[in-house]
Amino acid sequence: MIALAWKRNLNAQFAAGDICTWRLPQHYDLITAWDSLFHLPLIRHEPVLK
């Protein structure tokens, strides 16, 4: 999906990794990964969102 998105916007930056262990390189006001959460066990939702 990242490869397809990158083809549509060559200036964008994308990252791929494990949503449960990835550490953000900087602070963001908003990150949208809503559909990704459905693939996680319920116990992992809160830590990922924090």
Helices and strands as residue ranges (DSSP letters): H 2-8, H 34-37, H 42-49
